[in-house]
Amino acid sequence: MAQGLGRVPFCWTRTPDIPTVYDPDWKPEPSSLPDEDPMFAAALRTEPSIFVEDVLTASADLLNAQFEQENFGHRSLIHGHICHNDQLWGVLQPCVFGQPRIWSVEDRATIVTIIDQITAWVMGYVQSHTQAKDLSQERGKSILGGVHYGHRQCVFYFPISLRLL
């Protein structure tokens, strides 16, 4: 897999005790990321969204608990895959810190609805922001970006992906 670029251009948290994931600059992403993060690998394959009730007890086939704790620190999350035409454009990632969470049928339906409603916006956002930067040398590589939102014990991390042809 070709090495891609990544960024997290926005971050908001309601309380200062929530970790922030913010990096507005395009930077190379590790080519090992799909090997280190099974959820990211599933997103790249445009598999259905993943609902994790407890990072500490989830199957190693589902996620890398050490990777999640070192990079995000959340205890529970949804890895909502924003895909269109077999292309990953982003991940909507609501997270809970400090305790597990059971994701209800309503939570799951809400995430599906939100992803359906924001996919076109995400695609437009990625396209407009990658055009603003000369990425011609990056053709054929994955482009990732993100938005990180948090309130109380919940954070929404929203990496955006684009493969330039």
N, C-alpha and C positions, 0 to 999 in steps of 0.2 A: 504494500500500500504506500502510495506517495505521501510524503510528509505534507501537512497542511498548515494553515495559519489559523490562529484563534484570537479572540478578544472578548472582553466583557465590558461593553461601553457604558452600562448604567448600573447603579446599585442604590437601593433604598432599604433601610431597616427601620422599624418602628422604635426599637430599643437598642441601646449601644452594646448590650451583651450578646447580640446576634452577630456571628462572624460575617464579615463582608467579603464578597468575591467580586473584585472590580479590577479591570485592566483594560483601559480604553485603547491601547495600542495593539496593532496587529503583530503577533509574534508566532514563531514556529511552534507547532504543537508536537509533542513527542510522537514519533512513528509507532512507539510501543503502546500508545493509549488504548487501542482496541484490545490488546493483550492484557493490560493492567485493569481495565474497567469493562467487565462483561456487559454492563448495561449500555455503555457507549457502543460496544460492538453490536449489540442487538439493535440499537437505534440506527447504526450505519446500514444494517440489513433491512431497515424499515419494518421491523417486527412491531407487534402491538405494544402499547405503553405498559410499563411495569409498575406495580403497586407494592411497595415494601412496607410492611407494618413494623418491623424491628430490624434495623441494620445488624444488630449484634447476634441475632438468631437466624437470619436469612441464609439460605443455601449458598455455598460458595459458587455453584453453577449460575446463580442469579446475580450475585454481586461480590465484590472484593471488599469485605468489611474494613480491612486495614486501610485501603485506598480511600474509601468513603470517610473514615474517621480522620485521616491525615489531611485530606483536601477540603472537606466540607464540615465535618463535625456533627452532622445531623444524626438523629436516631431513627427517623421514619421519613419516607419520601415517596413521591410519585415521579417516575421518569417518563414524562409524557412526550411521545415522539411526534414531532411536527413534520409530516412527510407529504409530498405531493409527487405523483408520477414516479414512484420508486426512488425518490431523492429525499434524503434527510435535509431539512432546512433548519431545524432547531429542536430543543428539548425544553418543555415547560416542566419545571421541577419544584412543586410545592414540597416543603420540608418541615419537619417538626424536630425541635431540639430538646434533649433532656428526658424524653419519654417516648415509648412506642405509641403508635396510633393505629386503630382499626379503621381502614378506609371503607366507608359505607357504600352501598349501592348508589346512593345519591351523590356521594363524592366522586365516584367513578363516572357516573353519567355527566356530572358537571365538567369534569376534565375533558371528556370526549367532546362536549358541546363547545367549550372554550377553545380547544385545539381546532375544531372545525371553523370557528368564527375568526380566529387570528391567523390562520395559515396564509391567506393571501397577503395580509399586512406584513407578516414576517418575511415572505418572499420579496415583497417590494422594498422593505427596509434593508434587507441584505443586499439586494441588487443596487439600490441607490447609494448605500454606504461603501460598497466595494468599487463602484464606478468613481466615487469621489477620490479614491486612492488609486494610483497607478499599480494595478496588480497584474499587468500583462505578463510579467515574468513568472507568474504563479499559475498559468493555465494548466489544467489537468489536475490541480491539487485541491484538496478540501479547504474550505474557508469556514471558520467557526467564529461566532461572536456570542454575546449573551447579554441578558438583562437579569439582575438579581434584585428581588424584592423581598422584604421581610416585614412581618408584623407579629408582635409578641414572640411566640415560639415557632413561627412559621416563616419560611423563606421561599421565595419563588426564584429559582435560577433558570435562566432561559438562554442556553447557548444556541447560537444561530449558525447554521451550516450552509455552505454553498460550494458546489464543485464547479470550478470554472473550466469550460471546454476550450 
